[in-house]
Amino acid sequence: MTNLFIKNTEFTPLINFNTTENKFIISGESRPENTKLFYTPVLDWVINYYNLLYFQHEGSKNKTLPIIVFEFQLDYFNSTSAKFLFDILQQLNKINKEITPINIKWIFDKQDVDMKEAGQEFCNLLDIPFLFEAI
């Protein structure tokens, strides 16, 4: 599967989904002018990743797939970004339930109570482990 790399800008986060290194990161600010245009390829990638893992898992029932860690280190995201982030997290939740364990690493500035609470809200809506890390 092709990795997904989108360089961050002043308004959009870094997206670095690397299946070779088993490293998945969303970091920076998320307030794109057209949120749907920015996040649709990201969400499509996650759906395709689910499909790939599903077929790998089905093809080798005895093989254990590694635990996957997705890192979210967002400084800020607007309400329209929150909807797409939740959609991504729902897909990851699906992978966690059906295929292989996924942990969400929610990294936030230790003084940013709002970002910590946003992660906790996402966590409460899903059945997927969140690891909270204050930096």
C-alpha positions in Angstrom: 0.0 0.0 0.0 1.3 3.5 -0.9 2.2 5.6 2.1 0.4 8.9 2.6 2.4 12.1 3.2 0.9 15.5 3.2 3.2 18.4 4.3 1.7 20.6 6.9 0.9 24.2 6.2 -0.2 27.1 8.4 -3.8 25.8 8.1 -3.4 22.1 7.7 -1.8 19.3 9.7 1.1 17.0 8.7 -0.3 13.7 7.6 2.4 10.9 7.7 0.9 7.4 7.3 3.9 5.1 6.7 3.0 1.4 6.5 6.7 0.5 6.0 7.7 1.9 9.3 4.2 1.2 10.9 4.1 4.9 11.8 0.9 7.0 11.6 0.9 10.7 12.6 -1.5 13.6 12.3 0.1 16.8 13.8 -0.2 20.5 13.7 -3.1 22.8 13.2 -6.3 21.8 11.4 -8.3 24.7 10.1 -8.3 24.2 6.3 -10.3 26.5 4.1 -12.0 23.4 2.6 -12.0 20.7 5.2 -13.8 18.1 3.0 -11.2 18.6 0.2 -8.3 18.2 2.6 -9.6 15.2 4.7 -11.4 13.1 2.0 -8.1 11.6 0.7 -7.0 11.0 4.3 -10.2 9.2 5.2 -10.1 7.3 1.9 -6.6 6.1 2.7 -7.7 4.9 6.2 -10.6 3.0 4.6 -8.2 1.4 2.0 -5.9 0.5 4.9 -8.7 -1.2 6.6 -9.5 -3.2 3.5 -5.8 -4.2 3.1 -5.6 -5.3 6.7 -8.9 -7.2 6.4 -7.7 -9.2 3.5 -4.3 -9.8 5.1 -6.0 -11.0 8.2 -8.5 -13.2 6.4 -5.8 -14.7 4.3 -3.8 -15.8 7.3 -6.1 -16.4 10.2 -3.2 -17.8 12.3 -1.0 -14.7 11.8 -1.1 -12.0 14.4 -0.8 -8.5 13.1 1.2 -6.0 15.1 -0.4 -3.4 17.3 -0.8 -0.2 15.4 -0.3 3.2 17.1 -1.8 6.3 15.5 -0.5 9.5 16.9 -2.5 12.7 17.1 -0.6 15.8 18.1 -2.8 18.6 17.2 -2.3 22.2 18.4 -5.7 23.2 17.3 -8.6 22.0 15.2 -11.8 23.7 14.2 -15.3 22.1 14.4 -15.4 20.9 10.8 -12.0 19.2 11.3 -13.4 17.5 14.4 -16.1 15.8 12.3 -13.4 14.4 9.9 -11.1 13.4 12.7 -14.0 11.5 14.3 -14.7 9.8 11.0 -11.0 8.7 10.9 -11.2 7.5 14.5 -14.3 5.5 13.7 -12.5 3.7 11.0 -9.6 3.0 13.3 -12.1 1.7 15.9 -13.4 -0.7 13.2 -9.9 -2.0 12.6 -9.4 -2.3 16.4 -12.6 -4.4 16.8 -12.4 -6.5 13.7 -8.7 -7.0 12.8 -5.9 -6.0 15.0 -5.3 -3.8 18.1 -4.9 -0.1 17.6 -3.9 2.4 20.2 -4.5 6.1 19.8 -1.7 8.2 21.2 -3.2 11.7 21.9 -0.3 14.1 22.5 -1.1 17.6 23.8 0.6 20.5 25.4 0.3 20.1 29.2 -1.2 23.5 29.5 -3.8 23.0 26.8 -6.7 21.7 28.8 -9.1 22.0 25.8 -7.0 19.7 23.6 -6.8 17.1 26.4 -10.6 17.3 26.9 -11.1 17.0 23.1 -9.2 13.7 23.2 -11.1 12.5 26.2 -14.4 13.2 24.4 -13.3 11.2 21.3 -12.1 8.4 23.6 -15.5 8.3 25.4 -17.3 8.0 22.1 -15.2 5.1 20.9 -14.2 1.6 22.0 -10.5 2.1 21.3 -7.6 2.6 23.8 -6.3 6.2 24.0 -2.9 6.9 25.5 -2.7 10.5 26.7 0.7 12.2 26.8 1.2 15.7 28.0 4.3 17.4 26.7 
